[in-house]
Each structure stands twice: as structure tokens, then as C-alpha cells.
Amino acid sequence: MKLYAGTPEQFRADTQMHRIAEKLRAEYVAQIGHKPGPSEVASWQNSLQALALLINQAKLEDHGVILEYQLGNTSKRLDAMLTGRSSTSAENAVVVELKQWGTTAPSPAEGCVETFVGQRIRRVLHPSVQVGGYQQWLLDNHAVFYDTDAVGLTAVSYLHNMQFDPAGELWSERHTESLSANPLFTGDQSDKLAAFLNQHLSAGDGIPVMSRVLESKYRPSRKLLEHTAAMIAAQSDFVLLDEQRVAFESVLAEARAGYHEAKKSVVVIQGGPGTGKSVIALHLVGELAKLGYNAQHATGSKAFTENIRRVVGRRAGNSQFRYFNQFGGMQPNDVDVLILDEAHRLRETSASRFTPRAKRSDLKQVDELIGAAKTSVFFIDDLQGVRPNEVGDTALILEAAERNGAEASVFELETQFRLAGSKAFLNWVDHTLGLDETATPIWEAGKETFDFQIVDSVEQLDAMTRSKADEGQSARLTAGFCWPWSDPEPDGTLVNDVKVGDWQMPWNAKPDAGRLAPGIPPSNFWASNPNGINQVGCVYTAQGFEFDYVGVIFGRDLRWDPASQTWIGDSGASHDSIVKRSGDRFTDLVKRTYRVLLTRGLRGCYVYFEDEPTRQQLAKRTA
């Protein structure tokens, strides 16, 4: 998808007549379904004027101009791409990232700087790093840039409002490698950028090249698949055992059948917390990539996906690790194998409030995903859906497989690799919360190595959890959603929202928190950053992760009633605005929330109960 494509003559005319921003705005509304923000329209008005002056300066005439070109099925768009031939007649394309920045400051994060955008100081990628990522994504995923007779691709950034300052942060020694790979030009260096464009595009004839780019098919290159396989292999030291290996080999068999026999299949791999679902999923992506299959990994959790991307690296992460709602535009069977982890987080449809009415569909998200792949693999725990709009369960997937004419198979994982290998603890949690009738109504601590303790105060809980972190163990404090979740203070510090008596601590940062004070991890990395020990995590940042030890503050949104001998969900004690509106499902969803929190520990779990009758009930169920 692109918002504009034409010749330099057309582009100059649209810019000179001040209609380019309106053309982009109208096309944006037509394709995306809502109006672009005022800041984006303003950036088009300002930056595209600078681009038009640059094209004039470079004397580009017989060329192609593409604006706001979308990177496959991602939400990312390039600012501009210019196409043509070099003096040796080689077909080339140059990506130009446009910036209106005024000043920048250092950032403690690698490859980042800080600048004023969106009405506040934000941490953002260095322009060379950003545009270099776009270049690598195109080289890895669009056939026109890697197939036989590939179009050559380079990428630069143009900060047209800035002046070159060799002592400035953008030219700091730590950015040398990025600047060398993807040059950055400022407004007073427009002559150098014009010369750069001429070096790659001087022979013109850019319209046929532009057509090739716009008609290009999305498919990961062999080099990307090899890179992904190598990155996962380097990170993985987990040996698959018994039913894990059976499930793994069965998926590979389905992949072969789907690829060579045009067979459509669905594989459901069930397992509770700690049974290795995510590990198998990652192994599968690596092995399938090594074998040359177009394997894609997707989840419904931003924190989970962003942490996987960090583990496997930006190149593999941005291309092959995605989200459930990003497959709607694909042709049937575009993907060889689609690995869907945390499938209990499936939504009814992929439409959001931003989806244009004309593009809204009644097609269920599960059907959309099955349709996109020859083989779809769903890793699921039917008891981990914690929001009313999370509809994924095994029955739903199997019904969808039948509707789509796919052969379905189901595998169950039982071996426990979390909870100190104690399947009994998970059974006890399920039985105690009334989620499942198991054979473990009483937790017999003396027979188990998993360290489960009910503590007397939140101060004790905090101290015990921190002591494990001080010993070098991974440890986090979590809580039910029983306190408000505030925006950061103007200086980037967090508000101490979680309060129990005199004790208080902030929640982890919000996903849209913007600039944070030093030492505070972004929401997506609360679980993996050691400084996460200084914030309380909610279920949405903890789900999908595991720690050596987890502390849980069990709030008043779920209480045991001794009189009726039942669990009572109290929406009045909840600050989860979505779950509060779930009606009759509220109690069940809060039970599932605490199940998730209580089962995050590899070696131990410590719990403080705000409600005394609830504490007494669980204490009676331990021996």
C-alpha cells in the first residue's frame, strides 16, 4: 500500500499548488478509514516541501516518487522512495526518511536519541538506525529487492530543519557505524544529498522501476530465514522431552505435507502454565526457517512479542514475529506455517476502532489466521483468557478448522518445567480457585520442592521477593488490578499507586508512558529488565513470562465468602475498566487473573492476602 506514486513533475506540481498534503490525507482516509492526526498532516505539508526542493536541486526528472509506502502487513510506512537507474543502468531505489526535528539529546538506550516530538520529549531511534531497519526489512521481505535482477536499495535520512553539528548527539561516535551504513543529511547539506541521489539515480527511467517495487510480493528471503534460524539456535539450550518432541515433530510433518501436497491443516497444542508451549513455538520457528519454510510467529501480547524480538534481534524480530491482527490483508495460504502462541488471547475479529467501515468484516480472527497459512499451529491454555474480548479456546479453533476444510489434530503437554516441576501446585491452584476439579485439594508443602508461602504483610512480601533478586535470581512483585494506574509525573517518575497501609509502590509504566526517568523500564520490558523489581506488575505485563520467584498481592476483587462457601468477585474493588464491564463473567475472569499471577514462578511463589477470610481459606488448604 502507498498513499502516493507519480513522477517528479507531478509531485512538484502538487507541492507547489499546496495540494500534496490534502491528496495524502484523502488517500489515507480511503485506505485506513479514519483521518490522520493533525501533526502528521503538518509534517506532510512541511517535509514534502523540503523534498520537492531537494528533487529540484538534484535535477530528477525521469524518475519515480513513492510517498508513505507501507512495509508489507506491518503498520510502518516509509516517508519517501525515489526510483531510477544509475549511470551503469542498474535499477535502484533510495528510501528517504524525512524529519522536522530541531534539537536532540543523548539517550541511555542503544541506537536511540531523545527529541521533542508529539508535544513532549521522547526517546526515539536515531534516524540512521530507523531508516536502516526499513532498508533491511525490504531486503529481507520483498522479492524485488532480493530475487534475480534485484533492484538495488539504499536508505538515508534528511533532517531538513537542522544544521550540521559535528559535536551534536546525532554525530556522536557511538552512532558512527549506523551513519556509515545509512547516511544522515541536514538542511545545509542538501547539495551533498542531491549528489548522493544522482550517484544512484542519474540515468532516470524510474517509472518501470517504481512499477516493479509497487508490484513486489511479500515473502521472507532465504537469507532472512537462515538468519532467523541461527539467532534462535544461538538462544536456545532447551531440550524437548516426550510429548513436547511429539508435538514438535508432528508440526514439521504437517508443514511438509502442506508445502508438498497442498494440504491445509490445523494443529492445537494444549498445555497449562510452564509446560513449554512458548519454547516449542520458538524452536519451531527456528527449525522451519532452517528448512526454508516461510514460518511466521504471532501473539496477541505486545510485551511478549517485543521481548522475543529483542532476544532474536531486530532483523528477524521485525520480519517474522508479529501480532494476531496483522494477517487480514494476506492472500490465502501466503504463509507456509503460522505459529500462534498464547492463542487464548484471540479476539472475535481483527477489526479495531480504527478499521474503516468499508473494510470491516464479520470474518472471525481465527478464520482469518487459518486462511492465511497452509499449516496453523495454536498453542493454548484454555484457562488463561483474562479479558472479556479474549475468545480463544480449543473448541473455537477446532470449529474454525472444520469450517475452513482443514485437517485438525490436538496434542496435550503435561510435563511441568515451571513451579519446580510441580504439576501438583498448578492442580492445587485450579482446584482452590474453583476453575477445575483436580485431585489436589490440599497443597502438601513437605512433599514438594516448590517454595509456596502465605505471608503476613505486604512489607514481608516485598522483602522476600527483593531478597531473591539480591541473590541474583529473577524475581518480580505482581498484583491484582485493584488500584488506579496513573500516567507518569512530568519528570518521568511513576506514581506510587499500589498502596497497602503505609506501604506503596508504582505499577509498571503504561505502554504509552512516553519519556521515563532513568532506571524505569518501558512497559514491554518490565518482565525482562532487572529494574522491574521496583514496580508492581499487573497480569497484562506478567502473562507469558516466568521468574524464579514471584510475589503476589491478592486484592479484594476476589474474596472467599465463608458463609456461602463460594468465591465472590467484587467489581467495585477492581480498577480494570474492561473486566469490570464483563457482567456475569467478572468472577471467572478475576479467578483466571490470579491463576496466571500465582503460576509465574519457576522456584517459588509468595502471597499476601488483603482479605483475611480469603487468607484463612487458602491457609486451610495447605499442609
N, C-alpha and C positions, 0 to 999 in steps of 0.2 A: 504494500500500500504506500502511496505517496500522495501529498497534497498538491503538488505542482510539478509539471515537467514541460520543458519548452526549449527554445533557442535563446542565446544571449540577447538577440534583438527583441524577442517577445518579453523577456524578463526585464530588460532596460525600460521598455515602454510601460510595462505595468508598474515599475518602480517610479519612474518619472511622473506618471499620472496619479501616483499615490493610491493605486488600487490593488497593489500586491497583497497587503495585509487583509483586505476585505475578501480577496479571492481565496486566500488560505483559510480565513475564518469560515466562509461559506462551505468550502470543501470539508473542513473539519466537522462542522455540524452535520453535513450529509453523511459522512463516513462513520463518525464516532457517536453522534446522537445528542450531544449537548454542546453548549457554547464553550470555547476556550476561555481561560481566565484572562482578565484584563492585562496582567503582566506579560502573558505570552503574546497577546496581540501587540502590545507595546514593543516587545522585543523584535517581532517581525517588522514593525514599522521602522525601527532604528537600525537593527543589524543588517537587514536586507538592502537598505540604502547604502551601507558601507560595502556590502558585497557587490552591488551594481557598480560602484565607483572602482572597485578592485578589478572587475571584469573589463571595464573600460581601459584601465591602466595597463592590463595585460594584453589588451587588443584581442580578446577572444571573440570570434565571430561565428565560425562554423563548428559549434560545439553543442553539447547537451547540458542542460541545467535541471537538476532534480532537487526539489525542496521538501523537507520533512518526510524523508524516506524511512519507512518502518522496517526494523530488523526482524524479519520473519514474523513469528507469532508472539514476539515479546511486545512490551508496551513502549520500548525505546524507539526514538526517531532521530535520524541524522538531520542536522541543520541543512546541509547542502552537499551535493555531489556534482562535480563537473567532469564531463567525459570528452574524450578526443583521442588523437593519435600523437605519438612522439615523432621526432624528426626521423626516426628509423622505421616509422609506420606501425610501431607496436601500439595496440589498443590499451588505453589507460583510463583510469578513473581516479579522481582526487577528492577525498572527503574533506570538507572544511567545517570545523566546529566554530561557531560564532559566539563571542562573549562580550557582554556590555560592562564587564567588571571595571571598577575604579581602582581599588586597592586590595592587597592580600596580606595575610599574616601567616606565620608558621603554624603547623598543626602537629601534635604529637603522634598522629596516626600516619603510618607509612603510605606514601603516594598521595597524601591529602594536603590541602591548604585550607585556610579559613577566609571567608569573604562575606560581604554584605549582599545577600540575595533574599527575596521573599520577605522583606521588611525586617530582617534580623541577621545577625552574624551566624553563618552556618559552616559546618565542616563539609567540604566537597572534594571530589577528586581533582588533582592537578589536571589542567586541560590536556596535557600531553598523555597522561595516563588514561583519561577518559576517551579521547579520540583513538588512542592506541587500542583500547578494548574494543571499540566499534570496528576498527580495521581487522583485528584478529577474529572477531565474530564472523564477519563477512568472509574472510579467507577460509574459515572452518566450516561454514554452513551454507554458502551459496555457490552452486555449481559453476556459475560463470567466472568465479574467481579462483577455482582450483582445478577444473576439468582441462582436457586438452584444449589448446588455444585459449587459455585463460586470459581474461582482462587483467592487466597489471593494476595494483591498488596501492595507493599511498594515502596518508591522512595527516592533516595539520590542524592547528587551531589559530584563530585570528581574533585577538583582543583589541578591537579597533578603537576603543576609548582610552587605552593605556599607552604609556610611553616606555620605551626600553630602558630598563634599570638593572645593570649587571649585578648590583648589590641587593636587588629585591628578592623576595622569597621565591618567586616563580623561577628564578635562575640560580637558586641555591645549589650547591654542589651535590646535595642528596637527590636532586632531580636530573642530574646530568644524563644518565642512561635513558630516561624517558624522553628528554628533549632531543637527544641524538636520534632516537628511533622515530619520533613524531614531533617535528619542529613546531615551535610556537613563534608567532609573529605579532607585533604590536602595531598600533596605528601609524607610528613614524617609521615602520619597516615595511610599508605596503609595497615599495619598489622591490624589496627582496622577495616578498611573497609573489608578486607578479612574475618575477624571474623564475621562481620555483614552478609556478603553473606553466609557464612557457617551456620549461625544461621537459615537462611530462606531456604537454598537450599542444605543442606548437603547430603540428600538422593539421589540426582541425578534424573534420569528418567525424564529429562526435555524436550525431544523431543515431547512426547504426549501433554505436557502442552503447548509447543510452537505452536503446530498444533491447539489446541483449541483457543489460542489467535488470530492466523492469520485467523482463520475461523469465528471469532466472528462477530455478526451482530450489526450494529449501531442502537440503539433505546433508547431514554431517559428512565431512570428508573422511577418508581413510586415515589421514594424519591425525585428525582430531580423535577418532576412535582409538587409535594406538596410544595417543597421549592420555586419554581418559583411563584406559586400561592400566597404563604404567603408574598413574597417580594413585589409583585405588589400590593397586598391588603394593605400592610403597607404604600405604597407610594401614594395611590390613594384616594382622597377625592372629586372626580369629579362625580356629579350625571348626568346620561344620561337622556336627555329630548326628548320627542316627536319622531321625525324621527330618532334621534340617537338611542333611545331604540328600535325602529322598526328594524333598520339595525342590531343592536347587537343581538336581539332575532332571527332574520332571519338567521344569520350566525350560531348560535347554532343549529337551526333546520336543516340546511344543513349538519352540522357536524354529527349530529345523523343519518341522512339519509345516508351519505357517509359511516359511520362506520358500521351500521347495515344492510343496504340494498345494499351495494356495488355501490352506486350511485355517479357518478362524477359530480361535479358542480363548477361553477364559479360565484362569487358574485362581482359586481363592485359597490363601494360606492364613489359617486362623491361629491365634496364639495370644495368651494373656501377657501382661507386663513381664519383661525380662526373658522371653522365650527366643529372642534373637531375630525377630522379624526384620528390623531395620538393618541388621548386619547381613542377613541373607540378601536383602534388597540391594545393598551396596555391592556385595560380591557378584550378584547377577549382572549389574550394570558393567562392572569391570570385565567379567568373563565374556559377556555378549559383545562388548566393544572390541575386545581382543580378537574375537571370531569374525569381526567385520559387520555385525548387525547394527542397524540404527536403533539403539536402545535409549529410551528416554525415561527419566525418573521424575516423579511428581508427587507432591504432597499438598495438603490444604493448610499447612502451617508455615508462615513466613520465617519464624525463628528457626525452625527445624531445617528448612531448605537453605537458609542463609548460612547456617553453621556447616552444613555439608559442603556448600560452595567454598567456604573458607578452607575446609580440610582438603578438598581435591584441587583447589586453585581456581583462579578467576576464569582461565581459558575453558577448562572442562565444565566448571560450575555454571557459567552463564549460558552454555550451549545445551547441556544435557540434563540439567537439574532445574525443574520448573514447577508450576502450580496447576492444580486441577482445572482451573478456569481458562487455561491458555490453549486449549485444543479445539475450540469451536470452529476455527477457520480452516482446519485441515481437511484434505480430501480423504475419502475412505481408505483405510489401510496404509496411510502415509508412513506410519511408524511400524517397524518390524516387531518390537517388543516394548510395551509400555508398562513400567514398574510403578505401581501406585501404592505408596506407603502411607500408613495412617489413614486407611480408607474409611474408617468410621467417621472421618471429617468431610465426607462427600456432602455436597449441597443438593437441593432439589433440582436447580438448574444453574447454569454458569452466568446467567444474567445478573447484573447489578443495577443500582440506580443510575449508573452512567450509560447503560446499554441503550442505544437508540430504539425507539418503539418499533421502527421498521425492521430492526434486526433481532428483536426479541422472539423467542421461540419457546414452545411448550416442551421441546426436547429435553428429557431429563439428563442431568450431568453424567450419570452413569452410562447412558446410551451414547452420549457424545464421546466419552472416553473409549468405550468398546468399539465404536465405529471408526475411531482414528487409528486403531492398531490391528495388526494381524493376530497378535497374542497380547492379551491384557492380563496382568498379574496383580491381584488385590491382596495386600497384607492388612489384616483387620483383627481388631479385638471388639467384639460386639458390645462390650460394656464400657467402652471408652468415649463414646459420644457424650459431650458435656454441654452442648448448646442446643436449643430447640431447632435451629436450622441445620444441624448436622444429622443427616438421614441415613448414613451408610450402615448397612448390616448385611450379613451373608445372604439372607433371603432376598433382599432387594437386588443384589448383584446377580444371583442365580436366575431370578425372573428376567432381568435385563439380558443375560446371556441367551436365554431361550428366545426372547423377542428378536434378537439380532442373529439368530441362526448359528450361534457359537457353541462349540462343544465345551462343556464345563467340567472341571474337576476340583475337588476340595481336599486340602491337606491340613492336618492339625499338628501344631507344635506343642510339645509338653515339657521338654527338658528346660529347667529353670536355671538361667545364668545370672539373674539378679537375686536379691533377697538372700544372699549367701547360699544359693542353690535350694532354698526352702520353698517348695511348692505349697507346703502346709501353711505358710504365712499368707500367701495370696488366697488360699481357700478360706482361711480364718477371716480375712478382711471381707471377702464376698459374703460369707455366712453371717458375720456380725452386722454388716450393713443391710442385710436382707436382700442382696442382689442375686444370690444363688444359694440353693440348699446343698451344702457340701458336707463332707464327712469330718470337718474340722471345726466344731463349735467352740472348742477351748484351745487357746494358744499355750502350749507347754514349753516355756522358755528353756527349761532344763534339758530338753531333748533336742534343741536346735542351736545352731551356731549364729543365727541371725540375731542381732542385738536390738530388740524392741523394748522400749521403756516408756512408761507413762510418768511424766514429771509433774512436780507440784506447782511450778511457777514458770512464767514466760522468761524471767531472768535466768532461771536454771536451764531452760531450753536453749536460750541464746548462748549461754556459756558452754554448754556441752557441744553444741554444733560448732562454735568457734574453736574449741579445743581440738576438734578433729581436723579443722582446716590448718591450725597451727602445727599439727603433726605432719602436714604435707598431704593429707587426704583431701579429696574433693568433698565439699560439704556446703549445703545451702539451707536457708530457712524459708519455709513456704507457709501460706495461709489460705483459708477460705476467703472468698471475696466479701468480707464483712465490714470494710472500711472504705471511705472515699478514695479516689485516685486522682491526685491533683497534678496540674501542669507544673513544670519546674519553676523555680524562682528566676527573676531576671538574670541573676549571675550564674545560672545553670545548675545550682544545687537543688536537691529534691526535698519536698515537704515530708515531714515525719507523720504520715497519715495513719499508719498502723499503730494504734495506741491501746495498751492493756495496763490499766492502773497508771503507775508512774513511768512504765517502760514505753518506749516509742522508737520507731524505725520507719524509713520510707519504703514504699513499694519500689520495685524495679522501674526504670524510666519508661514512659509511654513510648509506643512506636514512633509517634510524630513529635517527639520532645524537642527536636532541633538541637541547638548547641548545648552541651552538658559540661559541667565543671570537670576539671581534671580528676581522673580516678573513677569516674562513674561510667560504667559500660552502657552502650546503647541497648535498648530492649532486646534486640535479636541475639545479643551475645552475653546477656546476663548469666546464662547457664554455663558458658564456657570461659568467661573472664573471671580470674580469681577474685577481683574486686566485687563480684556479685554477692560475696558473703556479707556485704554491708547493706544490702537491700533485701526486702522480703519479696519472694516470687509468688505470682498467682498461678493458677492452673494453666493459663494460656502461654506462659513463658516456660513453665516446667514440663508440660506434657511433651513426650517424645525424648526426654533427656533422662540421664541417670547420674547419680552421685554416689560416692562411697557411703556418705551418711546424709540423711535428710531430717530436718526438724519441721514439724507441722503444728501450726496453731489452728486448732479445731474450733471454729467460731460458733456463734449462736444461730446460724442459718439452718443448722440441722441438729436437733436435740432428741434425746431419748426421753419418752414420757413414761414414768414408772406406773402411773395409774392405768393407762391403756395398753402398756407393754408394746408400744409401737414407736417408730421414728416419726418425728414431726418436722416438716420443712417450714421454716418461718421466712417468708419473702420480705417481711418488714425488717429483718436483720441483715438483709442482703443489699449490697451496692452494685450488683451485676445487673445493669439495666435491661439486658436482653433476657437473661434467665428469669428475672423477676416477672417477665410478661409471659412465661410459659404455661401459666394456668395449672392444670392438674399434673403436669409433668415436672413441676418445680422440685418436689421432694426427690424424685428419681434422679434428676439431673445433678442435684447437690450431692446425693449419695455417690454418684459416679465421679464427681469432682474430688471428693475426699478419697475415693479408691485410687484415683490417679496420684494424688499427693502422697498417700501412705505407701505407695509401691515404687517410689523413685530411688530407694536406697539399694546399693549393692551389698552393703555390710550391716547397715543398721538404720533404725528409724526411731526418733524420739518425738513424743506428742504431748502437747499441753492442751487441756480442755477448758474453755471458758465456762462451760456449763457443768456444774457439779454432778447432777444426776447422770449426765452422759459419761462423765469420767468414771463414776461408780459402776455403770453398766459395763463399760469396756474392761475395767479392772476385774470385775467378777468373771469375765470370760478369759482371764489369763491365770495361769497356774505356775 
